[in-house]
Amino acid sequence: MGIIPDQMMDAIHFADFVMAKEKKDRIGSSQGVVYPMKFFYFHGQKEITGLMGAPLHHPGLDDKDVLAIVMRLFAQALEANAVLHVTEAWTATRCAFCGGDILGVPEAPCEVCGHEVVPPSENPYHEEMLICTLSVRNTEKAFLWTTRFERDSDEKITGFTDKLQCQPMEVSGRFMEVWKLERWMAPHVAVNYANILKALGKVVDEKWIKAARLAEEMLPSDYPLIRLNVEDVVAALRRMTLERN
C-alpha cells in the first residue's frame, strides 16, 4: 500500500516545518558545530518515528555504513510510506579547475576543460548546504529542500539562501534509496530483523527467526556483524515516536 494524497501533503508540510526549525537552530552556530543526521519515518495513519544520528557504533564498520543499514531496517519494519532525511553537505555545481558549470552527469569529466570531478570538499567553488530529502515508497523521484549557509567573518551562520523548495528529483546514495537493500547488507538484516519487529510489538514470522539462526551459523566468527537487541531498540523508540495531531 502506497502513501495516500492526504498523507503525502502531511509529509510535505512536516518537511517544511523541519526545514524551518533546522535553520532556526543553526543561526549563530560556528563552523565547528556538527549536527547529526535525522530520519523521520511516516507510517500508519498518524505516526512519525524519528531516528536521530547513529544509534550505535561498530569498530569494524564505518559509522555511515552502520547508519545506512539501521535506517533501512526501520523503514522496512515500520512499513514506512515515506522517509524524510535531514543532513548537511558540501555541494558543487562548478568545475574545480575552470569554474565552468557542471552539466550532464555530476560524476563525469568536466564538459568544458575535461578534468575529472573532485569531491565537493576539495572544490574551491563548493557550497555548504542544509538538505532535506523526502523519499516516497514506490516512487522513483524524491522531493528536495536545499538551502545554502551564509556565514560572517567569524564563520558563524547568519542566514540562509534557499535553493530548492519541494523540488522533485531523481536521487541515489546510501541514505537516499531507503527501501533498497544492497547485497553486503543482507547478513546484518537477517540477524537483526526479528529483534526490530519484536521491539515494535509486531508479530515475528518464523522465517525471520530461521533467517537469523542460519545467518549466525554461516558467518565466520570474526565477521563485523551489527547487533541490535530488543532492549536497545525499545529504549530508542521511546525517545523517537511522535504523535501528529
Secondary structure, 3 states (H helix, E strand, C coil): CCCCHHHHHHHHHHHHHHHHHHHHHHCCCCCCCCCCCEEEEEECCCEEEEEECCCCCCCCCCHHHHHHHHHHHHHHHCCCCEEEEEEEEEECCECCCCCCECCCCCCCCCCCCCCCCCCHHHCCCCEEEEEEEEEECCCCEEEEEEEEEEECCCCCEEEEEEEEEEEEEECCCCCCCCCCCCHHHHHHHHHHHHHHHHHCCCCCCHHHHHHHHHHHHHCCCCCCCCCCCHHHHHHHHHHHEEECC
